[in-house]
Amino acid sequence: MCTLPRAKRTASSGTRGGPHRARARSALLVCAWLAAIAAFAATGLAGCAVGPDFTRPAQPRVDAYVRDGAPASFAAAGVTQTLRAGVAVRDDWWTQFGSRGIDAAVSDALTGNATLDAAEASLRHADHQLRAGAGVFYPQASAAAGASRQRYAPLRVGSGMAPSIFNLFTLSASISYAVDLWGGNRRFVEELAAQRDAQRYALEAAYLTIESNVVNTMIARAGWRDEIDATREMIGLLREQVRIAEVRARAGTAAYAAVLTLQNEQAALEATLPVLEQKRAQAADLLATLSGMLPAQWSAPELSLNEITLPADLPETVPSQLVRQRPDVLQAEALLHAASAQVGVATAAMLPNLTLSAGGALAGTSLASMGARAGQSWALAADVAAPLFEGGTLWYGRKAAQDAYDASRAQYRQTVLSAFAQVADVLYALEHDAGALEAQTRALAAAREALRLLRADYRAGTVDYLQILVADAQLHQAQIAWLEADAQRLQDTVALYAALGGGWGEAADGQR
């Protein structure tokens, strides 16, 4: 709202009504011009915007992830995993593994991970850029004040008068508005909003990646711990076999080659221990890094595979909805939206633009004289500018924006294809993991039964102790193979949660 200056009752020659009438008319003109700016602004905002209007890509028309359809359940080792359509994935999906150690490790990572801090900062940066860009919708106003001492030389304008020295005080204000005739500003802000959405989904993807990495690493570290324990027990059994073989060789009842064969087997098995220990140590270092800590400052929770529960009820989602759940697909969609808006920005740059402006100033040789009529000035302007020839810059700039949109569309399609392929791979893996674990379970049961029968024969005196040691070593080998199959099944279950986009159903208490 503009307020007219109160007129003072003063006498003046010239224009009837004196200087106050002139100042009042000037203020009235400025207020009318500002009203015109507001009207043009409303017109510009209500007009159409050049460039394509973005529409979300259609959902893939497909009913299954694999050609022949994935089985609804996977049974092995007494545990059946079933895909259920009514199962929602909570944000804290890792708690389905029933391990406090895993819960603690994920909590540490979500609290101190540097990648998450960077992703959150990038989201704040994009949000602030959007808020800054939205300022283009408003008139731009500025004010200035100045004080100077000058020496005026009339000779510069052809006058023979004597030079003079004086003070000059100025006070000015201006307002301008770029009318968004073609919607270029709206497309620009639309692009910033899409970039903000892309950063938000990038943050969600970072959360999912960190969570999956932590759970996978904890499972692998638990598997290696159990393998190390089983390997050490096997080494102890081989040492006992070597001792018995040496006794028989000295007694002449067995060849010394049997001793060398067992010693070679023992050394080969001992060589696997440092490798397993190194993997376990590297896993602890990775967990420390994911938690934002130095390896020397962080201790990984101790965990065994038998402390991890395999989720029995797995989420099953309609394939066409996958593109609305995975953060990487949603991020690719947001980037496609930004590329679409950029086409509009480049198109609007090729068209004429209109800028409205108004300004006024007061000047005087002293602060008291700044309100005098002689020091008053104002200006109203409407500027229209249109590009005529820029060497193809704007034309090919628009072509480049269209090419970037085509590239983003292809990248979105590739992201969707990769997402569906990942889910299909995980479903195949879960099926094959169940088959492999079931076979290893039968092998482990057969090794246990063989050892039980040999022990009975040993008590009956029909076999010697060396055969029991051999059977016990075979049992441990079967146990190690079973542990590897079990860990793989757990990790592929983690991969399923990640492939489906992590938490997209019921939110956990205290969700991020």
GUKOLFI-871886 format. One line per 3 residues: for each residue x negated, y, z of C-alpha. Coordinates in Angstrom, 2 decimals, m for minus. Example, Ala and Ser with C-alpha at 12.3 -4.5 7.8 and 13.67 -1.06 7.14 Angstrom:
<sites>
m12.30/m4.50/7.80; m13.67/m1.06/7.14
</sites>
This chain:
<sites>
0.00/0.00/0.00; m1.39/3.44/m0.96; m0.89/6.42/1.37
m0.94/9.91/m0.15; m3.12/12.49/1.62; m1.18/15.07/3.59
m1.13/18.44/1.79; m2.45/21.47/3.61; m0.69/24.81/3.26
m3.42/26.89/1.60; m3.35/29.65/m0.97; m4.95/29.08/m4.31
m4.98/30.69/m7.70; m4.53/28.77/m10.92; m2.37/25.63/m10.74
0.84/26.23/m8.87; 0.78/24.55/m5.49; m2.98/24.82/m4.98
m5.68/22.14/m4.68; m3.52/19.91/m2.51; m1.14/19.40/m5.41
m4.00/18.34/m7.64; m5.34/15.95/m5.03; m1.86/14.53/m4.51
m1.42/13.94/m8.24; m4.82/12.29/m8.43; m4.01/9.97/m5.54
m0.64/9.20/m7.12; m2.31/8.27/m10.40; m4.76/6.00/m8.60
m1.93/4.29/m6.72; 0.00/3.82/m9.95; m3.10/2.35/m11.59
m3.57/m0.06/m8.70; 0.08/m1.12/m9.05; m0.56/m1.73/m12.74
m3.57/m3.86/m11.83; m1.40/m5.94/m9.51; 1.21/m6.35/m12.24
m1.40/m7.40/m14.80; m2.87/m9.78/m12.25; 0.48/m11.44/m11.75
0.95/m11.64/m15.51; m2.48/m13.19/m15.98; m1.93/m15.77/m13.27
1.43/m16.75/m14.68; 0.18/m17.15/m18.25; m1.02/m20.27/m19.93
m4.55/m21.58/m19.65; m6.47/m22.64/m22.75; m8.13/m26.00/m22.92
m6.74/m29.47/m22.17; m4.53/m30.04/m19.13; m6.07/m32.92/m17.22
m4.06/m36.08/m16.69; m5.28/m39.05/m14.66; m6.43/m41.99/m16.80
m3.87/m44.74/m17.03; m4.28/m47.76/m14.79; m5.58/m50.87/m16.57
m2.80/m53.18/m17.67; m4.13/m56.43/m16.29; m2.75/m58.96/m13.82
m5.92/m60.83/m12.82; m9.61/m60.23/m12.28; m10.70/m63.47/m13.99
m9.39/m65.19/m17.12; m8.12/m68.39/m15.52; m7.11/m66.77/m12.26
m8.99/m67.02/m8.99; m7.97/m69.63/m6.41; m5.91/m68.32/m3.50
m8.05/m70.00/m0.82; m11.60/m71.23/m0.23; m12.09/m74.06/2.27
m15.45/m75.22/3.63; m17.00/m76.25/6.96; m13.61/m76.33/8.63
m12.78/m72.69/7.79; m10.36/m71.70/5.04; m10.43/m68.19/3.61
m7.16/m67.11/2.02; m6.43/m64.12/m0.20; m3.29/m62.45/1.12
m1.49/m59.57/m0.54; m0.19/m58.22/2.77; m3.62/m57.82/4.37
m4.71/m54.18/4.59; m8.38/m53.26/4.84; m9.07/m51.13/7.87
m11.70/m48.43/7.82; m13.65/m50.52/10.36; m13.46/m53.64/8.20
m16.76/m54.95/9.58; m15.07/m55.66/12.93; m13.34/m58.60/11.21
m16.62/m60.53/11.65; m16.13/m60.52/15.43; m19.71/m59.55/16.32
m20.55/m56.89/18.87; m24.07/m56.75/17.48; m22.79/m55.88/14.01
m20.37/m53.33/15.48; m23.20/m51.64/17.39; m25.52/m51.57/14.38
m22.85/m50.03/12.13; m22.00/m47.46/14.81; m25.66/m46.43/15.06
m25.91/m46.09/11.29; m22.75/m44.01/10.93; m23.99/m41.72/13.69
m27.56/m41.07/12.62; m27.92/m41.97/8.92; m29.70/m39.24/6.96
m27.99/m40.12/3.67; m24.59/m39.55/5.25; m25.78/m36.22/6.65
m26.90/m35.17/3.17; m23.60/m36.31/1.61; m21.59/m34.38/4.20
m23.70/m31.28/3.58; m23.14/m31.65/m0.16; m19.39/m31.83/0.46
m19.49/m28.66/2.56; m21.55/m26.99/m0.16; m18.98/m27.92/m2.81
m16.12/m26.74/m0.61; m17.78/m23.38/0.01; m18.50/m23.01/m3.68
m14.79/m23.58/m4.35; m13.83/m20.93/m1.79; m16.35/m18.51/m3.28
m15.14/m19.19/m6.81; m11.52/m18.55/m5.82; m12.47/m14.92/m5.18
m12.24/m14.33/m8.93; m8.45/m14.18/m8.58; m8.62/m11.01/m6.48
m9.51/m7.39/m7.38; m13.08/m6.45/m6.64; m13.41/m3.31/m4.50
m16.57/m1.50/m3.43; m17.56/1.71/m1.69; m20.76/3.70/m1.62
m22.12/6.67/0.26; m25.30/8.65/m0.38; m27.26/11.64/0.75
m30.11/13.28/m1.17; m32.10/16.52/m1.44; m32.74/17.71/m4.99
m34.52/20.44/m6.90; m32.58/21.53/m9.93; m34.50/23.00/m12.90
m32.12/24.92/m15.24; m34.86/25.07/m17.86; m34.11/21.46/m18.72
m30.73/22.58/m20.17; m32.10/25.70/m21.83; m31.30/28.15/m19.04
m33.72/30.73/m17.80; m32.26/30.84/m14.29; m34.46/30.22/m11.32
m34.72/26.68/m9.97; m32.73/25.82/m6.87; m33.05/23.32/m4.06
m29.92/21.83/m2.50; m28.51/18.87/m0.59; m26.02/16.47/m2.16
m23.68/14.20/m0.24; m21.53/11.65/m2.11; m18.77/9.24/m1.17
m17.23/6.95/m3.80; m14.96/3.93/m4.10; m14.01/1.72/m7.02
m11.74/m1.21/m7.75; m11.69/m3.51/m10.76; m9.84/m6.58/m11.90
m10.64/m8.99/m14.71; m7.26/m10.07/m16.07; m7.22/m13.83/m16.60
m5.41/m13.67/m19.94; m6.50/m17.09/m21.19; m6.87/m18.94/m17.91
m10.65/m19.16/m18.04; m10.91/m18.22/m14.36; m8.28/m20.77/m13.43
m10.15/m23.46/m15.35; m13.35/m22.39/m13.60; m11.78/m22.79/m10.16
m10.16/m26.03/m11.31; m13.64/m27.31/m12.20; m14.97/m26.32/m8.77
m12.07/m28.14/m7.10; m12.80/m31.27/m9.14; m16.48/m31.06/m8.20
m15.45/m30.82/m4.56; m13.29/m33.93/m4.97; m16.23/m35.73/m6.60
m18.42/m34.91/m3.61; m15.70/m36.13/m1.24; m15.55/m39.49/m3.01
m19.36/m39.60/m3.12; m19.29/m39.28/0.66; m16.80/m42.15/0.89
m19.03/m44.24/m1.38; m22.02/m43.43/0.82; m20.12/m44.57/3.91
m19.16/m47.83/2.21; m22.71/m48.45/0.98; m24.25/m47.84/4.40
m21.69/m50.04/6.15; m22.19/m52.88/3.66; m25.98/m52.64/3.86
m25.95/m52.77/7.65; m23.61/m55.78/7.83; m25.51/m57.65/5.11
m28.83/m56.96/6.80; m27.54/m58.10/10.18; m26.25/m61.36/8.64
m29.53/m61.97/6.81; m31.55/m61.25/9.93; m29.41/m63.67/11.95
m29.84/m66.34/9.28; m33.60/m65.91/9.23; m33.73/m66.16/13.02
m31.87/m69.49/12.93; m34.09/m70.72/10.08; m37.20/m69.81/12.07
m35.94/m71.79/15.07; m35.14/m74.82/12.92; m38.49/m74.59/11.11
m40.43/m74.50/14.38; m38.57/m77.61/15.54; m39.47/m79.35/12.26
m43.12/m78.37/12.69; m43.09/m79.93/16.17; m41.66/m83.15/14.73
m44.33/m83.24/12.00; m47.07/m82.77/14.57; m45.73/m85.81/16.41
m45.65/m87.74/13.13; m49.27/m86.78/12.42; m50.31/m87.95/15.89
m48.65/m91.33/15.44; m50.11/m91.73/11.94; m53.61/m90.99/13.27
m53.20/m93.63/15.98; m52.14/m96.20/13.37; m55.02/m95.23/11.09
m57.55/m95.71/13.89; m55.96/m99.07/14.74; m56.24/m100.12/11.10
m52.51/m100.69/10.70; m52.01/m97.76/8.26; m54.03/m95.98/5.62
m55.57/m92.60/6.47; m53.92/m91.19/3.33; m50.64/m91.21/5.22
m52.23/m88.87/7.80; m53.36/m86.46/5.07; m49.91/m86.49/3.47
m48.23/m85.56/6.75; m50.85/m82.90/7.50; m50.23/m81.36/4.07
m46.47/m81.33/4.72; m47.04/m79.74/8.13; m49.28/m77.01/6.71
m46.80/m76.24/3.92; m44.00/m75.89/6.46; m46.11/m73.69/8.74
m46.80/m71.42/5.75; m43.08/m70.65/5.48; m42.95/m69.20/9.00
m44.88/m65.95/8.28; m42.64/m65.32/5.27; m39.50/m65.70/7.37
m40.98/m63.57/10.16; m41.89/m60.85/7.65; m38.38/m60.82/6.18
m36.91/m60.56/9.65; m39.23/m57.69/10.60; m38.46/m55.85/7.35
m34.75/m56.26/8.05; m35.24/m54.66/11.46; m37.14/m51.76/9.84
m34.32/m51.32/7.32; m31.74/m51.23/10.10; m33.80/m48.60/11.91
m33.99/m46.49/8.75; m30.25/m46.81/8.16; m29.71/m45.64/11.74
m31.89/m42.58/11.22; m34.61/m43.83/13.57; m38.28/m44.67/13.23
m39.03/m48.43/13.38; m41.01/m48.01/16.59; m38.13/m46.17/18.25
m35.30/m48.62/17.49; m34.63/m52.21/18.45; m32.30/m54.31/16.31
m29.59/m56.28/18.13; m30.39/m59.98/18.39; m27.86/m62.14/16.60
m27.32/m65.74/15.52; m25.08/m66.94/12.72; m22.94/m68.90/15.15
m22.04/m65.57/16.80; m20.48/m64.27/13.56; m16.88/m65.16/12.72
m15.97/m65.70/9.08; m12.78/m63.68/8.28; m10.02/m66.13/7.41
m7.50/m63.68/5.89; m9.00/m61.72/2.99; m7.35/m58.72/1.30
m5.86/m59.25/m2.11; m5.15/m56.16/m4.20; m3.37/m55.76/m7.52
m6.03/m55.27/m10.19; m4.31/m52.17/m11.59; m4.60/m50.49/m8.18
m8.33/m50.99/m7.88; m9.00/m47.71/m9.71; m7.05/m45.87/m6.98
m9.05/m47.46/m4.15; m12.74/m47.60/m5.08; m14.58/m44.37/m4.27
m16.98/m44.71/m7.20; m14.06/m44.91/m9.65; m12.35/m41.95/m7.99
m15.61/m40.01/m8.15; m15.93/m40.74/m11.87; m12.32/m39.58/m12.33
m13.06/m36.31/m10.50; m16.11/m35.71/m12.69; m13.93/m36.35/m15.75
m11.51/m33.73/m14.42; m14.36/m31.25/m13.99; m15.54/m31.87/m17.56
m12.00/m31.30/m18.82; m11.77/m27.97/m17.01; m15.17/m26.93/m18.41
m13.73/m27.24/m21.92; m11.13/m24.64/m20.94; m13.81/m22.35/m19.51
m15.84/m22.57/m22.73; m12.71/m21.95/m24.84; m11.70/m18.87/m22.85
m15.21/m17.43/m23.26; m14.59/m17.23/m27.03; m11.51/m14.99/m26.63
m11.13/m11.28/m25.78; m11.09/m10.31/m22.13; m9.45/m7.37/m20.37
m10.83/m5.55/m17.33; m8.91/m2.86/m15.45; m10.75/m0.46/m13.17
m10.18/2.66/m11.10; m12.57/4.78/m9.10; m12.90/8.03/m7.26
m15.64/10.06/m5.66; m16.24/13.07/m3.41; m19.37/15.18/m3.54
m20.59/18.29/m1.79; m23.68/20.14/m0.75; m22.70/19.59/2.89
m20.53/17.18/4.78; m17.97/19.92/5.39; m17.63/20.73/1.69
m17.14/17.19/0.45; m13.35/17.64/0.27; m13.56/20.64/m2.03
m11.88/20.37/m5.40; m15.09/21.03/m7.29; m16.63/17.82/m5.86
m13.66/15.56/m6.57; m13.73/13.06/m9.44; m11.81/10.00/m10.50
m11.66/7.62/m13.41; m9.19/5.09/m14.75; m10.23/2.57/m17.37
m9.01/m0.43/m19.30; m11.82/m2.22/m21.10; m11.25/m4.85/m23.77
m14.24/m6.86/m24.94; m14.29/m9.52/m27.59; m17.25/m11.57/m28.84
m17.83/m11.00/m32.56; m21.14/m12.66/m33.35; m23.42/m14.47/m30.93
m25.26/m16.81/m33.25; m22.98/m19.75/m32.56; m23.65/m19.69/m28.81
m20.00/m19.73/m27.76; m18.85/m22.06/m30.54; m21.45/m24.69/m29.84
m21.08/m24.12/m26.11; m17.48/m25.26/m26.47; m18.64/m28.20/m28.62
m21.12/m29.13/m25.89; m18.34/m29.00/m23.27; m16.22/m31.32/m25.42
m19.17/m33.69/m25.81; m19.69/m33.66/m22.03; m16.01/m34.52/m21.61
m16.35/m37.45/m24.04; m19.42/m38.64/m22.12; m17.57/m38.39/m18.79
m14.64/m40.32/m20.23; m16.98/m43.09/m21.41; m18.73/m43.09/m18.03
m15.37/m43.40/m16.27; m14.45/m46.36/m18.46; m17.79/m48.01/m17.75
m17.33/m47.47/m14.01; m13.92/m49.15/m14.16; m15.34/m52.08/m16.13
m18.18/m52.49/m13.63; m15.72/m52.38/m10.73; m13.55/m55.15/m12.21
m16.64/m57.22/m13.04; m17.92/m56.86/m9.48; m14.64/m58.07/m7.99
m14.55/m60.98/m10.44; m18.15/m61.91/m9.57; m17.36/m61.87/m5.85
m14.27/m64.07/m6.30; m16.35/m66.58/m8.26; m19.05/m66.39/m5.60
m16.62/m67.08/m2.77; m15.30/m70.12/m4.64; m18.78/m71.46/m5.34
m20.00/m70.62/m1.83; m17.22/m72.75/m0.38; m18.18/m75.64/m2.66
m21.88/m75.32/m1.83; m21.25/m75.03/1.91; m18.92/m78.02/1.84
m21.61/m80.11/0.12; m24.22/m78.94/2.63; m21.83/m79.80/5.44
m21.53/m83.37/4.13; m25.30/m83.61/3.77; m25.77/m82.36/7.34
m23.23/m84.86/8.64; m24.96/m87.70/6.76; m28.36/m86.70/8.20
m26.92/m86.64/11.71; m25.33/m90.06/11.26; m28.57/m91.51/9.84
m30.51/m90.23/12.84; m27.90/m91.67/15.23; m28.11/m95.11/13.61
m31.93/m95.11/13.62; m31.97/m94.22/17.30; m29.68/m97.19/17.96
m31.99/m99.43/15.93; m34.99/m98.03/17.82; m33.39/m98.93/21.12
m32.76/m102.42/19.70; m36.41/m102.65/18.69; m35.81/m103.03/14.95
m37.45/m99.76/13.85; m40.42/m97.79/15.08; m40.48/m94.24/16.44
m42.04/m92.81/13.29; m38.87/m93.51/11.32; m36.85/m91.56/13.90
m39.18/m88.58/13.52; m38.78/m88.68/9.74; m34.98/m88.81/10.03
m35.03/m85.94/12.55; m37.10/m83.81/10.13; m34.61/m84.55/7.36
m31.82/m83.43/9.67; m33.57/m80.13/10.27; m34.07/m79.64/6.54
m30.35/m80.21/6.01; m29.65/m77.75/8.80; m31.78/m75.05/7.16
m30.00/m75.55/3.83; m26.64/m75.31/5.65; m27.70/m72.07/7.35
m28.63/m70.53/4.00; m25.27/m71.53/2.49; m23.39/m70.18/5.51
m25.22/m66.83/5.40; m24.52/m66.53/1.68; m20.81/m67.10/2.27
m20.75/m64.39/4.93; m22.60/m61.93/2.70; m20.29/m62.57/m0.24
m17.35/m61.87/2.05; m18.97/m58.50/2.81; m19.32/m58.00/m0.93
m15.57/m58.53/m1.36; m14.73/m55.76/1.10; m17.18/m53.47/m0.69
m15.91/m54.40/m4.17; m12.35/m53.54/m3.16; m13.42/m50.11/m1.97
m13.73/m50.59/1.78; m11.03/m49.20/4.04; m7.95/m48.29/2.03
m5.14/m49.56/4.23; m4.42/m49.18/7.91; m6.80/m46.69/9.48
m8.84/m47.69/12.47; m8.68/m45.88/15.78; m11.10/m43.00/15.64
m11.51/m43.28/11.90; m14.27/m41.29/10.34
</sites>
